[in-house]
Amino acid sequence: MKLKALKAAFPYTIPIFAGFWFLALAYGIYMNVSGFSFWYPFLMSITIFGGSLEFVAVSMLLAPFAPLQTFIMALLVQARHLFYGISMLDKYKNMGWKKFYLIFAMCDESFSINYTADIPEDVDRGWFYFWVSLLNQSYWVTGALVGGLAGSLLKFNTEGLDFVMTAMFVVIFMEQWMKQKKHHTGLIGIGCTALCLYFFGSTSFMVPAMILILVILLVFRKPLEEGGLQ
């Protein structure tokens, strides 16, 4: 049962491996050149397992101690998982002990696979979800570990490596922009960010920008879902 579920889940995760391993490798190298030993990215990828948050955590670890701001930042960066979790309530029901790991290991990619995958009838759904989540996390953990170990051996100029996650989000944003006929949500994000950047400056704009975006999306949720603001 477990092996059959693993065989069914593995092909779905192959594209994730290609993206995760490269990003995690860059993350491990970035942690190393920022002055952290290899076990930092290794342990953080095991315990946090949030790609964007892990990249942001590097600057937060290097910044002055600010627990409240760190908590708010972590909450806002990963807040989208609240909506993922609601969507998976029925699918993760009656999963026993696996449910706790499935909740912890939920990321964008695992959610996409587990929510949309056409699972064969003779494959246990719980074990399928489990293997998808575990495989995806293992790709990230091993990539971060290798990057952390290899960082000290690399001799090329690693300046700008921290931009890899920003570049990924820009690509994702542009892909969504081109797919959608109406761009109200994208424009809300751009407008709120620009406004907060003007008022709060480049070092403090992110948290208020994300709060403002969240508030506007909640207030105008119905018209946005019905086809966009007119």
Secondary structure, DSSP 4 states (H G I P E B T S, - for coil): -HHHHHHHHHHHHHHHHHHHHHHHHHHHHHHHHTT--THHHHHHHHHT--HHHHHHHHHHHHSPP-HHHHHHHHHHHTTHHHHHHHHTTTTTTT-TTHHHHHHHT--HHHHHHHHH----TTS-HHHHHHHHHHHHHHHHHHHHHHHHHHHTT--S--TTGGGHHHHHHHHHHHHHHHH-S--HHHHHHHHHHHHHHHHH-TTT-HHHHHHHHHHHHHHTHHHHHTT---
